[in-house]
């Protein structure tokens, strides 16, 4: 999406999804970079949903329901 690679993208709905694991996103640098990415995607009118890896793997039905609501809305 622009200069960013996102984990999942629905371009027609302008929806991006990022899956965050603590191992990859647990540092100060990653935290700061994620906030910059979030702001730039928002400015480009792209909705961004973030899910933790733990939530995705332990509660996939909840993640799917959230995605379904966002895509329907």
PQR file with spaces between the fields and no chain letter, atoms N, CA, C, O and H, PARSE charges and radii, in Angstrom:
ATOM       1  N    UNK     1       0.866   -1.165    0.000 -0.4000 1.5000
ATOM       2  CA   UNK     1       0.000    0.000    0.000 -0.0000 2.0000
ATOM       3  C    UNK     1       0.904    1.216    0.000  0.5500 1.7000
ATOM       4  O    UNK     1       1.474    1.571    1.032 -0.5500 1.4000
ATOM       5  N    UNK     2       1.036    1.840   -1.121 -0.4000 1.5000
ATOM       6  CA   UNK     2       1.985    2.940   -1.211 -0.0000 2.0000
ATOM       7  C    UNK     2       3.386    2.417   -0.994  0.5500 1.7000
ATOM       8  O    UNK     2       3.803    1.462   -1.651 -0.5500 1.4000
ATOM       9  H    UNK     2       0.574    1.551   -1.960  0.4000 1.0000
ATOM      10  N    UNK     3       4.115    3.028   -0.084 -0.4000 1.5000
ATOM      11  CA   UNK     3       5.480    2.568    0.197 -0.0000 2.0000
ATOM      12  C    UNK     3       5.519    1.482    1.271  0.5500 1.7000
ATOM      13  O    UNK     3       6.592    1.007    1.644 -0.5500 1.4000
ATOM      14  H    UNK     3       3.777    3.803    0.449  0.4000 1.0000
ATOM      15  N    UNK     4       4.342    1.093    1.764 -0.4000 1.5000
ATOM      16  CA   UNK     4       4.278    0.096    2.827 -0.0000 2.0000
ATOM      17  C    UNK     4       3.809   -1.254    2.319  0.5500 1.7000
ATOM      18  O    UNK     4       2.954   -1.348    1.439 -0.5500 1.4000
ATOM      19  H    UNK     4       3.471    1.478    1.461  0.4000 1.0000
ATOM      20  N    UNK     5       4.386   -2.290    2.891 -0.4000 1.5000
ATOM      21  CA   UNK     5       3.901   -3.642    2.691 -0.0000 2.0000
ATOM      22  C    UNK     5       3.065   -3.991    3.914  0.5500 1.7000
ATOM      23  O    UNK     5       3.540   -3.914    5.047 -0.5500 1.4000
ATOM      24  H    UNK     5       5.081   -2.214    3.606  0.4000 1.0000
ATOM      25  N    UNK     6       1.819   -4.373    3.673 -0.4000 1.5000
ATOM      26  CA   UNK     6       0.939   -4.737    4.777 -0.0000 2.0000
ATOM      27  C    UNK     6       0.690   -6.241    4.726  0.5500 1.7000
ATOM      28  O    UNK     6       0.938   -6.886    3.707 -0.5500 1.4000
ATOM      29  H    UNK     6       1.433   -4.436    2.753  0.4000 1.0000
ATOM      30  N    UNK     7       0.203   -6.785    5.822 -0.4000 1.5000
ATOM      31  CA   UNK     7      -0.006   -8.236    5.901 -0.0000 2.0000
ATOM      32  C    UNK     7      -1.190   -8.696    5.069  0.5500 1.7000
ATOM      33  O    UNK     7      -1.161   -9.792    4.511 -0.5500 1.4000
ATOM      34  H    UNK     7       0.002   -6.260    6.649  0.4000 1.0000
ATOM      35  N    UNK     8      -2.221   -7.884    4.978 -0.4000 1.5000
ATOM      36  CA   UNK     8      -3.390   -8.210    4.146 -0.0000 2.0000
ATOM      37  C    UNK     8      -3.989   -6.904    3.653  0.5500 1.7000
ATOM      38  O    UNK     8      -3.949   -5.889    4.348 -0.5500 1.4000
ATOM      39  H    UNK     8      -2.244   -6.994    5.432  0.4000 1.0000
ATOM      40  N    UNK     9      -4.545   -6.938    2.445 -0.4000 1.5000
ATOM      41  CA   UNK     9      -5.071   -5.724    1.847 -0.0000 2.0000
ATOM      42  C    UNK     9      -6.309   -6.034    1.020  0.5500 1.7000
ATOM      43  O    UNK     9      -6.330   -6.976    0.229 -0.5500 1.4000
ATOM      44  H    UNK     9      -4.577   -7.763    1.881  0.4000 1.0000
ATOM      45  N    UNK    10      -7.335   -5.222    1.220 -0.4000 1.5000
ATOM      46  CA   UNK    10      -8.531   -5.234    0.383 -0.0000 2.0000
ATOM      47  C    UNK    10      -8.561   -3.854   -0.280  0.5500 1.7000
ATOM      48  O    UNK    10      -9.143   -2.918    0.268 -0.5500 1.4000
ATOM      49  H    UNK    10      -7.318   -4.456    1.863  0.4000 1.0000
ATOM      50  N    UNK    11      -7.937   -3.722   -1.454 -0.4000 1.5000
ATOM      51  CA   UNK    11      -7.769   -2.391   -2.047 -0.0000 2.0000
ATOM      52  C    UNK    11      -9.080   -1.686   -2.384  0.5500 1.7000
ATOM      53  O    UNK    11      -9.180   -0.470   -2.221 -0.5500 1.4000
ATOM      54  H    UNK    11      -7.464   -4.483   -1.898  0.4000 1.0000
ATOM      55  N    UNK    12     -10.074   -2.418   -2.844 -0.4000 1.5000
ATOM      56  CA   UNK    12     -11.335   -1.774   -3.207 -0.0000 2.0000
ATOM      57  C    UNK    12     -12.031   -1.176   -1.990  0.5500 1.7000
ATOM      58  O    UNK    12     -12.692   -0.142   -2.091 -0.5500 1.4000
ATOM      59  H    UNK    12      -9.993   -3.406   -2.976  0.4000 1.0000
ATOM      60  N    UNK    13     -11.882   -1.819   -0.855 -0.4000 1.5000
ATOM      61  CA   UNK    13     -12.479   -1.311    0.382 -0.0000 2.0000
ATOM      62  C    UNK    13     -11.532   -0.379    1.139  0.5500 1.7000
ATOM      63  O    UNK    13     -11.900    0.204    2.159 -0.5500 1.4000
ATOM      64  H    UNK    13     -11.345   -2.659   -0.772  0.4000 1.0000
ATOM      65  N    UNK    14     -10.325   -0.250    0.631 -0.4000 1.5000
ATOM      66  CA   UNK    14      -9.297    0.578    1.262 -0.0000 2.0000
ATOM      67  C    UNK    14      -9.086    0.161    2.718  0.5500 1.7000
ATOM      68  O    UNK    14      -9.069    0.987    3.631 -0.5500 1.4000
ATOM      69  H    UNK    14     -10.027   -0.723   -0.198  0.4000 1.0000
ATOM      70  N    UNK    15      -8.927   -1.151    2.898 -0.4000 1.5000
ATOM      71  CA   UNK    15      -8.726   -1.744    4.214 -0.0000 2.0000
ATOM      72  C    UNK    15      -7.426   -2.530    4.217  0.5500 1.7000
ATOM      73  O    UNK    15      -7.180   -3.357    3.338 -0.5500 1.4000
ATOM      74  H    UNK    15      -8.941   -1.822    2.157  0.4000 1.0000
ATOM      75  N    UNK    16      -6.610   -2.263    5.208 -0.4000 1.5000
ATOM      76  CA   UNK    16      -5.363   -2.998    5.403 -0.0000 2.0000
ATOM      77  C    UNK    16      -5.384   -3.634    6.780  0.5500 1.7000
ATOM      78  O    UNK    16      -5.993   -3.111    7.713 -0.5500 1.4000
ATOM      79  H    UNK    16      -6.811   -1.592    5.921  0.4000 1.0000
ATOM      80  N    UNK    17      -4.706   -4.778    6.896 -0.4000 1.5000
ATOM      81  CA   UNK    17      -4.603   -5.486    8.171 -0.0000 2.0000
ATOM      82  C    UNK    17      -3.137   -5.750    8.464  0.5500 1.7000
ATOM      83  O    UNK    17      -2.371   -6.137    7.581 -0.5500 1.4000
ATOM      84  H    UNK    17      -4.211   -5.204    6.139  0.4000 1.0000
ATOM      85  N    UNK    18      -2.761   -5.535    9.711 -0.4000 1.5000
ATOM      86  CA   UNK    18      -1.434   -5.866   10.190 -0.0000 2.0000
ATOM      87  C    UNK    18      -1.575   -6.856   11.331  0.5500 1.7000
ATOM      88  O    UNK    18      -2.422   -6.688   12.209 -0.5500 1.4000
ATOM      89  H    UNK    18      -3.383   -5.220   10.428  0.4000 1.0000
ATOM      90  N    UNK    19      -0.751   -7.881   11.318 -0.4000 1.5000
ATOM      91  CA   UNK    19      -0.687   -8.858   12.393 -0.0000 2.0000
ATOM      92  C    UNK    19       0.602   -8.577   13.161  0.5500 1.7000
ATOM      93  O    UNK    19       1.695   -8.663   12.603 -0.5500 1.4000
ATOM      94  H    UNK    19      -0.063   -8.018   10.606  0.4000 1.0000
ATOM      95  N    UNK    20       0.467   -8.246   14.430 -0.4000 1.5000
ATOM      96  CA   UNK    20       1.605   -7.844   15.241 -0.0000 2.0000
ATOM      97  C    UNK    20       1.966   -8.938   16.239  0.5500 1.7000
ATOM      98  O    UNK    20       1.133   -9.363   17.039 -0.5500 1.4000
ATOM      99  H    UNK    20      -0.421   -8.176   14.883  0.4000 1.0000
ATOM     100  N    UNK    21       3.195   -9.379   16.183 -0.4000 1.5000
ATOM     101  CA   UNK    21       3.705  -10.273   17.210 -0.0000 2.0000
ATOM     102  C    UNK    21       4.628   -9.470   18.112  0.5500 1.7000
ATOM     103  O    UNK    21       5.258   -8.511   17.669 -0.5500 1.4000
ATOM     104  H    UNK    21       3.872   -9.033   15.533  0.4000 1.0000
ATOM     105  N    UNK    22       4.706   -9.858   19.365 -0.4000 1.5000
ATOM     106  CA   UNK    22       5.565   -9.127   20.284 -0.0000 2.0000
ATOM     107  C    UNK    22       7.027   -9.226   19.858  0.5500 1.7000
ATOM     108  O    UNK    22       7.800   -8.288   20.050 -0.5500 1.4000
ATOM     109  H    UNK    22       4.194  -10.638   19.725  0.4000 1.0000
ATOM     110  N    UNK    23       7.400  -10.364   19.278 -0.4000 1.5000
ATOM     111  CA   UNK    23       8.777  -10.548   18.837 -0.0000 2.0000
ATOM     112  C    UNK    23       9.204   -9.558   17.769  0.5500 1.7000
ATOM     113  O    UNK    23      10.353   -9.115   17.754 -0.5500 1.4000
ATOM     114  H    UNK    23       6.772  -11.126   19.122  0.4000 1.0000
ATOM     115  N    UNK    24       8.295   -9.209   16.881 -0.4000 1.5000
ATOM     116  CA   UNK    24       8.620   -8.276   15.793 -0.0000 2.0000
ATOM     117  C    UNK    24       8.242   -6.830   16.105  0.5500 1.7000
ATOM     118  O    UNK    24       8.786   -5.902   15.506 -0.5500 1.4000
ATOM     119  H    UNK    24       7.362   -9.569   16.893  0.4000 1.0000
ATOM     120  N    UNK    25       7.327   -6.639   17.027 -0.4000 1.5000
ATOM     121  CA   UNK    25       6.812   -5.293   17.276 -0.0000 2.0000
ATOM     122  C    UNK    25       6.988   -4.861   18.731  0.5500 1.7000
ATOM     123  O    UNK    25       6.340   -3.912   19.172 -0.5500 1.4000
ATOM     124  H    UNK    25       6.885   -7.393   17.513  0.4000 1.0000
ATOM     125  N    UNK    26       7.841   -5.533   19.471 -0.4000 1.5000
ATOM     126  CA   UNK    26       7.991   -5.257   20.887 -0.0000 2.0000
ATOM     127  C    UNK    26       9.078   -4.266   21.251  0.5500 1.7000
ATOM     128  O    UNK    26       9.321   -4.020   22.433 -0.5500 1.4000
ATOM     129  H    UNK    26       8.368   -6.304   19.113  0.4000 1.0000
ATOM     130  N    UNK    27       9.737   -3.693   20.251 -0.4000 1.5000
ATOM     131  CA   UNK    27      10.804   -2.731   20.555 -0.0000 2.0000
ATOM     132  C    UNK    27      10.294   -1.300   20.415  0.5500 1.7000
ATOM     133  O    UNK    27       9.263   -1.058   19.787 -0.5500 1.4000
ATOM     134  H    UNK    27       9.540   -3.893   19.291  0.4000 1.0000
ATOM     135  N    UNK    28      11.017   -0.366   20.998 -0.4000 1.5000
ATOM     136  CA   UNK    28      10.674    1.056   20.879 -0.0000 2.0000
ATOM     137  C    UNK    28      10.661    1.470   19.400  0.5500 1.7000
ATOM     138  O    UNK    28       9.757    2.177   18.954 -0.5500 1.4000
ATOM     139  H    UNK    28      11.855   -0.562   21.507  0.4000 1.0000
ATOM     140  N    UNK    29      11.670    1.023   18.650 -0.4000 1.5000
ATOM     141  CA   UNK    29      11.759    1.392   17.234 -0.0000 2.0000
ATOM     142  C    UNK    29      10.541    0.888   16.458  0.5500 1.7000
ATOM     143  O    UNK    29       9.943    1.635   15.684 -0.5500 1.4000
ATOM     144  H    UNK    29      12.404    0.448   19.012  0.4000 1.0000
ATOM     145  N    UNK    30      10.178   -0.371   16.665 -0.4000 1.5000
ATOM     146  CA   UNK    30       9.020   -0.927   15.966 -0.0000 2.0000
ATOM     147  C    UNK    30       7.745   -0.193   16.358  0.5500 1.7000
ATOM     148  O    UNK    30       6.895    0.080   15.510 -0.5500 1.4000
ATOM     149  H    UNK    30      10.665   -0.978   17.294  0.4000 1.0000
ATOM     150  N    UNK    31       7.612    0.125   17.638 -0.4000 1.5000
ATOM     151  CA   UNK    31       6.447    0.868   18.115 -0.0000 2.0000
ATOM     152  C    UNK    31       6.342    2.207   17.394  0.5500 1.7000
ATOM     153  O    UNK    31       5.276    2.564   16.893 -0.5500 1.4000
ATOM     154  H    UNK    31       8.302   -0.097   18.327  0.4000 1.0000
ATOM     155  N    UNK    32       7.444    2.942   17.343 -0.4000 1.5000
ATOM     156  CA   UNK    32       7.452    4.253   16.679 -0.0000 2.0000
ATOM     157  C    UNK    32       7.154    4.126   15.186  0.5500 1.7000
ATOM     158  O    UNK    32       6.364    4.899   14.644 -0.5500 1.4000
ATOM     159  H    UNK    32       8.310    2.652   17.750  0.4000 1.0000
ATOM     160  N    UNK    33       7.778    3.161   14.524 -0.4000 1.5000
ATOM     161  CA   UNK    33       7.554    2.963   13.091 -0.0000 2.0000
ATOM     162  C    UNK    33       6.100    2.603   12.796  0.5500 1.7000
ATOM     163  O    UNK    33       5.534    3.047   11.797 -0.5500 1.4000
ATOM     164  H    UNK    33       8.420    2.533   14.965  0.4000 1.0000
ATOM     165  N    UNK    34       5.508    1.805   13.660 -0.4000 1.5000
ATOM     166  CA   UNK    34       4.105    1.443   13.472 -0.0000 2.0000
ATOM     167  C    UNK    34       3.197    2.661   13.573  0.5500 1.7000
ATOM     168  O    UNK    34       2.231    2.770   12.818 -0.5500 1.4000
ATOM     169  H    UNK    34       5.968    1.444   14.471  0.4000 1.0000
ATOM     170  N    UNK    35       3.489    3.581   14.495 -0.4000 1.5000
ATOM     171  CA   UNK    35       2.666    4.785   14.632 -0.0000 2.0000
ATOM     172  C    UNK    35       2.782    5.668   13.385  0.5500 1.7000
ATOM     173  O    UNK    35       1.789    6.245   12.942 -0.5500 1.4000
ATOM     174  H    UNK    35       4.273    3.492   15.109  0.4000 1.0000
ATOM     175  N    UNK    36       3.984    5.777   12.819 -0.4000 1.5000
ATOM     176  CA   UNK    36       4.170    6.560   11.593 -0.0000 2.0000
ATOM     177  C    UNK    36       3.369    5.920   10.457  0.5500 1.7000
ATOM     178  O    UNK    36       2.659    6.611    9.726 -0.5500 1.4000
ATOM     179  H    UNK    36       4.791    5.309   13.179  0.4000 1.0000
ATOM     180  N    UNK    37       3.484    4.605   10.315 -0.4000 1.5000
ATOM     181  CA   UNK    37       2.741    3.880    9.278 -0.0000 2.0000
ATOM     182  C    UNK    37       1.239    4.098    9.442  0.5500 1.7000
ATOM     183  O    UNK    37       0.539    4.386    8.471 -0.5500 1.4000
ATOM     184  H    UNK    37       4.060    4.044   10.909  0.4000 1.0000
ATOM     185  N    UNK    38       0.748    3.960   10.669 -0.4000 1.5000
ATOM     186  CA   UNK    38      -0.683    4.142   10.923 -0.0000 2.0000
ATOM     187  C    UNK    38      -1.151    5.522   10.479  0.5500 1.7000
ATOM     188  O    UNK    38      -2.186    5.652    9.825 -0.5500 1.4000
ATOM     189  H    UNK    38       1.317    3.726   11.458  0.4000 1.0000
ATOM     190  N    UNK    39      -0.390    6.544   10.832 -0.4000 1.5000
ATOM     191  CA   UNK    39      -0.769    7.917   10.484 -0.0000 2.0000
ATOM     192  C    UNK    39      -0.744    8.147    8.976  0.5500 1.7000
ATOM     193  O    UNK    39      -1.632    8.802    8.430 -0.5500 1.4000
ATOM     194  H    UNK    39       0.451    6.439   11.363  0.4000 1.0000
ATOM     195  N    UNK    40       0.260    7.614    8.311 -0.4000 1.5000
ATOM     196  CA   UNK    40       0.355    7.800    6.858 -0.0000 2.0000
ATOM     197  C    UNK    40      -0.757    7.052    6.124  0.5500 1.7000
ATOM     198  O    UNK    40      -1.310    7.570    5.153 -0.5500 1.4000
ATOM     199  H    UNK    40       0.982    7.082    8.755  0.4000 1.0000
ATOM     200  N    UNK    41      -1.088    5.856    6.570 -0.4000 1.5000
ATOM     201  CA   UNK    41      -2.193    5.132    5.943 -0.0000 2.0000
ATOM     202  C    UNK    41      -3.518    5.842    6.193  0.5500 1.7000
ATOM     203  O    UNK    41      -4.363    5.912    5.301 -0.5500 1.4000
ATOM     204  H    UNK    41      -0.639    5.436    7.358  0.4000 1.0000
ATOM     205  N    UNK    42      -3.703    6.364    7.391 -0.4000 1.5000
ATOM     206  CA   UNK    42      -4.928    7.104    7.689 -0.0000 2.0000
ATOM     207  C    UNK    42      -5.035    8.337    6.804  0.5500 1.7000
ATOM     208  O    UNK    42      -6.112    8.634    6.287 -0.5500 1.4000
ATOM     209  H    UNK    42      -3.016    6.307    8.116  0.4000 1.0000
ATOM     210  N    UNK    43      -3.947    9.048    6.625 -0.4000 1.5000
ATOM     211  CA   UNK    43      -3.948   10.230    5.759 -0.0000 2.0000
ATOM     212  C    UNK    43      -4.284    9.858    4.313  0.5500 1.7000
ATOM     213  O    UNK    43      -4.844   10.667    3.573 -0.5500 1.4000
ATOM     214  H    UNK    43      -3.073    8.807    7.045  0.4000 1.0000
ATOM     215  N    UNK    44      -3.939    8.631    3.914 -0.4000 1.5000
ATOM     216  CA   UNK    44      -4.239    8.151    2.560 -0.0000 2.0000
ATOM     217  C    UNK    44      -5.640    7.538    2.483  0.5500 1.7000
ATOM     218  O    UNK    44      -6.005    6.933    1.475 -0.5500 1.4000
ATOM     219  H    UNK    44      -3.484    7.973    4.515  0.4000 1.0000
ATOM     220  N    UNK    45      -6.418    7.699    3.554 -0.4000 1.5000
ATOM     221  CA   UNK    45      -7.792    7.173    3.613 -0.0000 2.0000
ATOM     222  C    UNK    45      -7.855    5.656    3.548  0.5500 1.7000
ATOM     223  O    UNK    45      -8.772    5.084    2.959 -0.5500 1.4000
ATOM     224  H    UNK    45      -6.122    8.191    4.373  0.4000 1.0000
ATOM     225  N    UNK    46      -6.875    5.014    4.157 -0.4000 1.5000
ATOM     226  CA   UNK    46      -6.859    3.556    4.256 -0.0000 2.0000
ATOM     227  C    UNK    46      -7.143    3.195    5.709  0.5500 1.7000
ATOM     228  O    UNK    46      -6.427    3.621    6.616 -0.5500 1.4000
ATOM     229  H    UNK    46      -6.130    5.479    4.636  0.4000 1.0000
ATOM     230  N    UNK    47      -8.189    2.408    5.921 -0.4000 1.5000
ATOM     231  CA   UNK    47      -8.488    1.929    7.271 -0.0000 2.0000
ATOM     232  C    UNK    47      -7.498    0.816    7.601  0.5500 1.7000
ATOM     233  O    UNK    47      -7.210   -0.037    6.761 -0.5500 1.4000
ATOM     234  H    UNK    47      -8.770    2.062    5.184  0.4000 1.0000
ATOM     235  N    UNK    48      -6.990    0.831    8.802 -0.4000 1.5000
ATOM     236  CA   UNK    48      -6.017   -0.170    9.225 -0.0000 2.0000
ATOM     237  C    UNK    48      -6.514   -0.858   10.476  0.5500 1.7000
ATOM     238  O    UNK    48      -6.827   -0.211   11.475 -0.5500 1.4000
ATOM     239  H    UNK    48      -7.224    1.524    9.484  0.4000 1.0000
ATOM     240  N    UNK    49      -6.582   -2.166   10.413 -0.4000 1.5000
ATOM     241  CA   UNK    49      -6.898   -2.974   11.588 -0.0000 2.0000
ATOM     242  C    UNK    49      -5.633   -3.688   12.016  0.5500 1.7000
ATOM     243  O    UNK    49      -4.896   -4.217   11.184 -0.5500 1.4000
ATOM     244  H    UNK    49      -6.328   -2.691    9.601  0.4000 1.0000
ATOM     245  N    UNK    50      -5.384   -3.703   13.306 -0.4000 1.5000
ATOM     246  CA   UNK    50      -4.242   -4.426   13.860 -0.0000 2.0000
ATOM     247  C    UNK    50      -4.759   -5.531   14.769  0.5500 1.7000
ATOM     248  O    UNK    50      -5.638   -5.321   15.604 -0.5500 1.4000
ATOM     249  H    UNK    50      -5.982   -3.274   13.983  0.4000 1.0000
ATOM     250  N    UNK    51      -4.191   -6.705   14.582 -0.4000 1.5000
ATOM     251  CA   UNK    51      -4.493   -7.845   15.441 -0.0000 2.0000
ATOM     252  C    UNK    51      -3.168   -8.401   15.937  0.5500 1.7000
ATOM     253  O    UNK    51      -2.171   -8.394   15.215 -0.5500 1.4000
ATOM     254  H    UNK    51      -3.477   -6.876   13.904  0.4000 1.0000
ATOM     255  N    UNK    52      -3.165   -8.875   17.158 -0.4000 1.5000
ATOM     256  CA   UNK    52      -1.960   -9.541   17.628 -0.0000 2.0000
ATOM     257  C    UNK    52      -1.932  -10.964   17.082  0.5500 1.7000
ATOM     258  O    UNK    52      -2.973  -11.547   16.781 -0.5500 1.4000
ATOM     259  H    UNK    52      -3.975   -8.880   17.744  0.4000 1.0000
ATOM     260  N    UNK    53      -0.737  -11.510   16.960 -0.4000 1.5000
ATOM     261  CA   UNK    53      -0.584  -12.896   16.518 -0.0000 2.0000
ATOM     262  C    UNK    53      -1.325  -13.826   17.484  0.5500 1.7000
ATOM     263  O    UNK    53      -1.967  -14.793   17.073 -0.5500 1.4000
ATOM     264  H    UNK    53       0.109  -11.036   17.205  0.4000 1.0000
ATOM     265  N    UNK    54      -1.222  -13.513   18.750 -0.4000 1.5000
ATOM     266  CA   UNK    54      -1.878  -14.341   19.762 -0.0000 2.0000
ATOM     267  C    UNK    54      -3.394  -14.349   19.569  0.5500 1.7000
ATOM     268  O    UNK    54      -4.029  -15.400   19.650 -0.5500 1.4000
ATOM     269  H    UNK    54      -0.701  -12.728   19.084  0.4000 1.0000
ATOM     270  N    UNK    55      -3.964  -13.181   19.316 -0.4000 1.5000
ATOM     271  CA   UNK    55      -5.419  -13.116   19.090 -0.0000 2.0000
ATOM     272  C    UNK    55      -5.800  -13.870   17.824  0.5500 1.7000
ATOM     273  O    UNK    55      -6.793  -14.597   17.806 -0.5500 1.4000
ATOM     274  H    UNK    55      -3.448  -12.327   19.250  0.4000 1.0000
ATOM     275  N    UNK    56      -5.025  -13.701   16.781 -0.4000 1.5000
ATOM     276  CA   UNK    56      -5.312  -14.394   15.521 -0.0000 2.0000
ATOM     277  C    UNK    56      -5.294  -15.903   15.709  0.5500 1.7000
ATOM     278  O    UNK    56      -6.162  -16.605   15.189 -0.5500 1.4000
ATOM     279  H    UNK    56      -4.218  -13.110   16.795  0.4000 1.0000
ATOM     280  N    UNK    57      -4.318  -16.403   16.442 -0.4000 1.5000
ATOM     281  CA   UNK    57      -4.188  -17.856   16.575 -0.0000 2.0000
ATOM     282  C    UNK    57      -5.095  -18.440   17.650  0.5500 1.7000
ATOM     283  O    UNK    57      -5.492  -19.601   17.557 -0.5500 1.4000
ATOM     284  H    UNK    57      -3.613  -15.834   16.864  0.4000 1.0000
ATOM     285  N    UNK    58      -5.427  -17.658   18.662 -0.4000 1.5000
ATOM     286  CA   UNK    58      -6.268  -18.185   19.748 -0.0000 2.0000
ATOM     287  C    UNK    58      -7.748  -17.885   19.573  0.5500 1.7000
ATOM     288  O    UNK    58      -8.597  -18.601   20.104 -0.5500 1.4000
ATOM     289  H    UNK    58      -5.104  -16.714   18.737  0.4000 1.0000
ATOM     290  N    UNK    59      -8.059  -16.824   18.828 -0.4000 1.5000
ATOM     291  CA   UNK    59      -9.452  -16.413   18.647 -0.0000 2.0000
ATOM     292  C    UNK    59      -9.721  -16.030   17.190  0.5500 1.7000
ATOM     293  O    UNK    59     -10.172  -14.918   16.917 -0.5500 1.4000
ATOM     294  H    UNK    59      -7.369  -16.242   18.398  0.4000 1.0000
ATOM     295  N    UNK    60      -9.451  -16.936   16.262 -0.4000 1.5000
ATOM     296  CA   UNK    60      -9.613  -16.586   14.847 -0.0000 2.0000
ATOM     297  C    UNK    60     -11.039  -16.203   14.488  0.5500 1.7000
ATOM     298  O    UNK    60     -11.244  -15.386   13.590 -0.5500 1.4000
ATOM     299  H    UNK    60      -9.085  -17.839   16.484  0.4000 1.0000
ATOM     300  N    UNK    61     -12.034  -16.775   15.168 -0.4000 1.5000
ATOM     301  CA   UNK    61     -13.418  -16.440   14.864 -0.0000 2.0000
ATOM     302  C    UNK    61     -13.726  -14.985   15.212  0.5500 1.7000
ATOM     303  O    UNK    61     -14.501  -14.337   14.509 -0.5500 1.4000
ATOM     304  H    UNK    61     -11.867  -17.439   15.897  0.4000 1.0000
ATOM     305  N    UNK    62     -13.140  -14.469   16.272 -0.4000 1.5000
ATOM     306  CA   UNK    62     -13.333  -13.066   16.639 -0.0000 2.0000
ATOM     307  C    UNK    62     -12.668  -12.149   15.617  0.5500 1.7000
ATOM     308  O    UNK    62     -13.224  -11.114   15.250 -0.5500 1.4000
ATOM     309  H    UNK    62     -12.510  -14.995   16.844  0.4000 1.0000
ATOM     310  N    UNK    63     -11.490  -12.528   15.164 -0.4000 1.5000
ATOM     311  CA   UNK    63     -10.794  -11.751   14.128 -0.0000 2.0000
ATOM     312  C    UNK    63     -11.624  -11.744   12.849  0.5500 1.7000
ATOM     313  O    UNK    63     -11.801  -10.696   12.226 -0.5500 1.4000
ATOM     314  H    UNK    63     -11.038  -13.369   15.462  0.4000 1.0000
ATOM     315  N    UNK    64     -12.133  -12.908   12.458 -0.4000 1.5000
ATOM     316  CA   UNK    64     -12.952  -13.005   11.238 -0.0000 2.0000
ATOM     317  C    UNK    64     -14.218  -12.167   11.367  0.5500 1.7000
ATOM     318  O    UNK    64     -14.632  -11.524   10.403 -0.5500 1.4000
ATOM     319  H    UNK    64     -11.989  -13.758   12.964  0.4000 1.0000
ATOM     320  N    UNK    65     -14.837  -12.165   12.541 -0.4000 1.5000
ATOM     321  CA   UNK    65     -16.035  -11.368   12.739 -0.0000 2.0000
ATOM     322  C    UNK    65     -15.745   -9.876   12.620  0.5500 1.7000
ATOM     323  O    UNK    65     -16.522   -9.133   12.021 -0.5500 1.4000
ATOM     324  H    UNK    65     -14.502  -12.687   13.325  0.4000 1.0000
ATOM     325  N    UNK    66     -14.631   -9.446   13.189 -0.4000 1.5000
ATOM     326  CA   UNK    66     -14.248   -8.030   13.079 -0.0000 2.0000
ATOM     327  C    UNK    66     -13.998   -7.658   11.618  0.5500 1.7000
ATOM     328  O    UNK    66     -14.456   -6.615   11.151 -0.5500 1.4000
ATOM     329  H    UNK    66     -14.000  -10.050   13.675  0.4000 1.0000
ATOM     330  N    UNK    67     -13.282   -8.500   10.911 -0.4000 1.5000
ATOM     331  CA   UNK    67     -13.031   -8.235    9.486 -0.0000 2.0000
ATOM     332  C    UNK    67     -14.332   -8.201    8.702  0.5500 1.7000
ATOM     333  O    UNK    67     -14.532   -7.331    7.853 -0.5500 1.4000
ATOM     334  H    UNK    67     -12.911   -9.348   11.291  0.4000 1.0000
ATOM     335  N    UNK    68     -15.212   -9.146    8.985 -0.4000 1.5000
ATOM     336  CA   UNK    68     -16.500   -9.183    8.299 -0.0000 2.0000
ATOM     337  C    UNK    68     -17.311   -7.911    8.498  0.5500 1.7000
ATOM     338  O    UNK    68     -17.886   -7.373    7.552 -0.5500 1.4000
ATOM     339  H    UNK    68     -15.050   -9.852    9.674  0.4000 1.0000
ATOM     340  N    UNK    69     -17.349   -7.440    9.735 -0.4000 1.5000
ATOM     341  CA   UNK    69     -18.065   -6.189   10.016 -0.0000 2.0000
ATOM     342  C    UNK    69     -17.450   -5.011    9.276  0.5500 1.7000
ATOM     343  O    UNK    69     -18.162   -4.180    8.711 -0.5500 1.4000
ATOM     344  H    UNK    69     -16.882   -7.878   10.503  0.4000 1.0000
ATOM     345  N    UNK    70     -16.134   -4.946    9.283 -0.4000 1.5000
ATOM     346  CA   UNK    70     -15.447   -3.830    8.619 -0.0000 2.0000
ATOM     347  C    UNK    70     -15.679   -3.860    7.108  0.5500 1.7000
ATOM     348  O    UNK    70     -15.921   -2.822    6.491 -0.5500 1.4000
ATOM     349  H    UNK    70     -15.555   -5.621    9.742  0.4000 1.0000
ATOM     350  N    UNK    71     -15.605   -5.038    6.524 -0.4000 1.5000
ATOM     351  CA   UNK    71     -15.794   -5.168    5.075 -0.0000 2.0000
ATOM     352  C    UNK    71     -17.246   -4.933    4.668  0.5500 1.7000
ATOM     353  O    UNK    71     -17.505   -4.482    3.552 -0.5500 1.4000
ATOM     354  H    UNK    71     -15.409   -5.881    7.024  0.4000 1.0000
ATOM     355  N    UNK    72     -18.179   -5.226    5.539 -0.4000 1.5000
ATOM     356  CA   UNK    72     -19.594   -5.021    5.243 -0.0000 2.0000
ATOM     357  C    UNK    72     -20.028   -3.574    5.401  0.5500 1.7000
ATOM     358  O    UNK    72     -21.014   -3.134    4.810 -0.5500 1.4000
ATOM     359  H    UNK    72     -17.968   -5.592    6.445  0.4000 1.0000
ATOM     360  N    UNK    73     -19.268   -2.841    6.213 -0.4000 1.5000
ATOM     361  CA   UNK    73     -19.685   -1.510    6.597 -0.0000 2.0000
ATOM     362  C    UNK    73     -19.325   -0.425    5.693  0.5500 1.7000
ATOM     363  O    UNK    73     -19.649    0.733    5.959 -0.5500 1.4000
ATOM     364  H    UNK    73     -18.467   -3.199    6.692  0.4000 1.0000
